[in-house]
Amino acid sequence: MHAATGRSEYALRMGRRVCALLVCTYSLLLIAADDPPQEAPLPSAAVAPADSRRSAHLVRVPLPITGTVDERVKLKVDQVLAESSGDEFQPVVILEFWPSRDDTGSGSQFERSLSLARYLASDRLRRARTVAYIPRAVQGHAVLAALACEEIVMHPDAELGDAGINDSAVDPTVRRGYSEIADRTRTFPAAVALGMLDRRLTVYSVETAGGKRYILSGELEALKQETVVKSVETMIAADELGRFTGRQLRNEYGFVTRLVGQRSDLTKALQLPTGAVLQDPSLGGEWRPIQVELKGTVTDNVVSRVQRSIEDSLRTSETNFVCLWLDSPGGSPSASANMANYLADLDSTKIRTVAYIPYEACGDAALIAIACDNIVMHDDSVLGGAGAYQPDADEVDDLAQLIRDRLAPAKSRSWSLSAAMFDEALVVHEYTMQGTNVREYFAADERDAQVDPQRWVQGPEETNPGQPYRVEGSRAQAVGIAQHVVNGYDELKLLYHLENDPALVEPNWVHTLIEALAAPQIAPFLLMVGMVAMFAEIQAPGIGVGGFLACLCFLLFFWSQFLSQNAGWLEVIMFLAGVTFVAMEIFVISGFGIFGLGGGALIIASLVMASQTFVQFPRNEYQYGQLRDSLLVVGGAGAGVVAAMVVMRRYLHQMPIFQRVMLAPSEGMELEERVRRESIVDRSQLLGKRGNATTRLTPAGKARFGDELVDVITEGELIPAGAPVHVLEVHGNRVVVASVEA
C-alpha cells in the first residue's frame, strides 16, 4: 500500500516537471515568433533539398491557347517525365506563359485551356513539381492553365487576371471548370479565381479568428454564423474583373511564391544550380537540325560565312536546331564578339544552338561557345585558355563586359568562370549554398550580387591567377560550363535524339562570290577599275559606258564588304556624300575647292573603313594590321588609277572605238599656238565690230561676234539679251560694248 502511494507521488512530481518544461518551451517559441522572416516560406515542394545535379525543364506555352497548343505542351511535358523517370530527384517543369509581343494571351479557348489545366493538375504529374512562370501580362482563359500549377512565379510588374475578358456572359460549365482547378491545386482560392472570371461577383477578404479567408458575397452571412468575423474588405468589386500585379499577389496576398525580375533569376529562386533550366524549342515536335562548321582561325570572313549559312537555313527550312562544330584557336576578338552577339540574338525559344567541341575552342573562340545554349565537349577537349591572338587590356575588359552584361544573362548562366577565360586577374571560388548541395562558382562581385550572399559558403579556388581559365571536358561539365560530355558525334546525335546526321550547311556560289570580291587580291582591282571608269566618264561627253562601269564596280565593292560585315551604312553614306561633294565642286560651285577636298577625303575614308571591321582608331596589333591592309588596298588602287590615267591620256584616243568620244592631244606647232593663245589673251580684233548680246548685260555678260562668244561689259548701261551691240574699247581681255541704238 505504501509502495503504491510512493509510486503515485513520484508520477505526480514527474508530470508537473514535464508540464513546466512544455510551458517554458512554448514561451520560447512565442518569443522567437516575434521576429518573423521577411518572406513567407515556400511550399513544401519548393524547399526540397537542392542538388547540383538537379535540373529543370522550361516549356514555353505560347498564348493565346488555341488550336493544338495544349496538345503540344502535353506532349513535351510527357517527354520530360519519360526522360526523368529514372532520376533520383523530383523533376521540375517550368511552364513559361508567353503572349505575343502586342497581346496578353486574351483569346485563349476555354476548352483548350481547361484541357491543359486538368492535365497539369492530374495525378500523372504528381511526381513532378510544376511551376507557372509569368514574365508578362496574362489574361483570358490562359489564367486557368496558370492556376493549375503548384507554384506561380511572376515578374513584379506582370499582371494576372481578367480571365473572363472575352466572355460577355459566363456559362455555369466555365465556372465549374475554374472552381474544379482551384479546389484541386489550391494555388488560388476558388472565390478569387471566380472573381477573375465573372464580373457579376463580389469577392471579400475576411479576417476571422482562424485566419484570412476569401469568399463570395453570398457566403458572407453563413461565415458570420460559423465563426467570429473580425474584418471584411472588398478584394474584387462587382462589375469588375480581378486583375493583380505580381507584386500585389506576392506581398499582399501570398498567392505567388516568388518574384523574379528576369529568367536568369529563376534558378536561384527555385534553388536550382545555374544553367539547370533546360529548354526544348521543338515543343514536343521533331528537330529540324543543321550543322555548321567553324574550324581554324577565326576571321571576319569565316564569321560572315557562318552567319550567312545559318540565316539562309533559317529562312528556307525553318531550322530549330543549330549544331556549331567548333574547332578553333581563335584569332580575332572583334569577329568572335560579332559571332557571339549573333548567336545570343537568336530566339532560344525557337532555336536550340549547340556548340560541339571535339578538340579545342581556345582564346576568343571560347566566346562563341559561351553564346550557345548548350556546350558539348569530349572528355579531353579544351575550352578557354590562350589562343592564336592575345588581346590587350582594353579588349579583355570589353570581352569580360560582353559576357557579364550580355551573354550570361541571355543564357541564364553564371558569368564568373566564362569571364575568367579572358581576365587573368579574376579570382573565382567554389561556393556552396548552406543547407543544400548546390555548388556554384563565383567571383567576389557575382557572389555579392546574389539575393542572400551570406548563404554562400566559400570553398577552394577554381582559377589560377595570372593565367586565363582553361578547362577540359570532364571538368567543364563538373563546374557547369559544359552541359554534356560525349565520346563522339554519334553519341551527340543520340543525346539529342537526332536520327540522321544534320545537314551540313556550306557556302553556295553566292557566298563564294562575295568572299572572292571582298578578298584583298580583288578589292583593289574593283576600286581601280571604278576610279578609272569614273575618270573616263568625266573626260567624255554625256553619260556612257564609263559611268555604268564605275557604278557597277563600286556597287560590287560595297556589296561584298557589306555582306562580309566589314562595311556598314556609315561607309556607304560617307562614299555617296563624298561623290556628291566632288560633283558639286566640278559642275556647280566655283570656289576655293573645299567641297572637292572634303569630298575626296570622305571617299578615301569610306573606302578605308569599308575594308576593315573596326571604326575607331586601332588599339592593338591585329587592328593595326587591318588598317595597314586597308591602306594598301586603297593606295594600290590609287596608284593603279594614276598609271591608267597616264596611259589613257596618251594612247586611248588612238583606239578606233574611242576616237569618237575622246579628242587627240595637241602636238607640235598646234600645241605651241594653243599655248600662246591661252597664255596671252588679245581681243583687239573685235574693236568696232557688231554683234548680239546672248545674255542680259547687267553690266557684265556675254555677247557673240560671228562665231566667237566673248565675255563683255558695258559702261553701266543695262542691255537686254538679244539686243545688237558694238565694241567701243578693248583692253587685253576686257571688251567694252554699247547698244547700237544708243
Buried (B, 14 or more C-beta within 10 A) or exposed (E): EEEEEEEEEEEEEEEEEEEEEEEEEEEEEEEEEEEEEEEEEBBEBBEBEBBBEBBBBBBBBBBBBBEEBBBBBBBBBBBBBEEBEEEEBEBBBBBBBBBEEEBBBBBBBBBBBBBBBBBBBEEEBEEBBBBBBBBBBBBBBBBBBBBBBBBBBBBBEBBBBBBBBBBEEBEEEBBEBBBBBBEBBEBBBBBBBBBBBBBEBBBBBBBBEEEBBBBBBEBBEEBEEEEEBEEBEEBBEEEBBBBBBBBBBBBEBEBBBBBBEEBBBBBBBBBBBBBBBBBBBBBBEEBBBBBBBBEEBBBBBBBBBBBBBBEBBBEEEEBBBBBBBBBBBBBBBBBBBBBBBBBBEBEBBBBBBBBBBBBBBBBBBBBBBBBBBBBBBBEEBBBBBBBBBBBBEEBBEBBBEBBBEBBBBBBBBBBBBBBBBBBBEBBBBBBBBEEBEBBBBBBBEBBEEBEEEEBBEEEEEBBEEEEBBBBBBBBBBEBBBBBBBBEEBEEBBEBBEBEEEBBEBEBEEEBEBBBEBBBEEBBBBBBBBBBBBBBBBBBBEEEEBBBEBBBBBBEBBBBBBBBBBBBBEEBBEBBBBBBEBBBBBEEEBEEEEEBBEBBBEBBBBBBBBBBBBBEEEBBBEBBEEBBEBBBEBBEBBBEBBEEBBEEBEEEBBEEEEBEEBBEEEEEEEEEEEEEEEEEEEEBEEBEEBBBBBBBBBEBEBBBBBEEEEBEBBBEEBEBEEEBBBBBEEBEEEEBBBBBEEE
